[in-house]
Each structure stands twice: as C-alpha cells, then as structure tokens.
Amino acid sequence: MSVHQVEFTDLEKQMKKKSQSALQLLAPDMGKAYAIAICRDNCPACKKQTPRLNKLADDLTGKHGRKLVFIRIHVKQPPGDNTESLRAKDIFGHYFYPTNLIIFKTRDRGAVEYYRNSSTKMTELKRNVEIALKTAVMLAKG
C-alpha cells in the first residue's frame, strides 16, 4: 500500500525527541510533496475516505514514484476520551476529520503547508497534489 500510517502518539514523541514541529518531521526532503490525511478512530468520513485515498496514492505514486509521499496520521479516540484528538487539533490546527494537508519543504522556511481541506474529493486532492509536486520540484532546483 502506498499510504504510510503514523500513529499520532509516535509523532508527538518524535517532536519532543528531535525538537521539531510535526510538519518538519513529516516533510524531511526537498523536491517531494507530502499528502497528509489526519484521521480519527470511529470517524465515518475517515472510513469512507480510506479506500479512496489508498487508490489515489497507488495511482499517483505509480505515476510519480518516490516524489510523492502519502501519510495517514492515526488519532485514537476511545469512547469518552478525546484528549489525543484535542492534542492533534492543537498541533495541526484542524477541527474536522478527516483533514487533508499537502506540504513540502522549502529552503528558507522548512516544511510549509500548500493545501488544506476536510473530507476532500479525491479529484480535488489529486489536482492539488500534482500542482504541489511541480512546485516542490521547482523549489528544489532552485
């Protein structure tokens, strides 16, 4: 599968260990676009998006190779306990699940957000991922 799953709690640990922001950790290389899906347990829209995002990731990584990275951030929310979700919302500044981000690394600002939307249509996400990839490649050239 072309979508890498990252547990939110593991990302938090890496942020503390390396003293870097989530975006810096998620987009370490220039010349690549990173499509991030922030998803939560028991979220109907997240469950609906998962197979569509997997297909999009397979199609686009087949076309563009390692220049595209798809990541699903898994946020746990056991019944009656939304603390992890609230921490994720503080870090990513989102409200709804699933939220999709596209980020890439720049020379002067590090990782920057190019696009954000919630419950995105895959045609819109595809278009923006490909534009972000062109931009990331152009920035890497210099």
Beta strands, then each sheet from edge to edge (+ up, - down):
strand 1: 3-7
strand 2: 33-40
strand 3: 68-75
strand 4: 99-106
strand 5: 110-118
sheet 1: 1+ 3+ 2+ 4- 5+
end
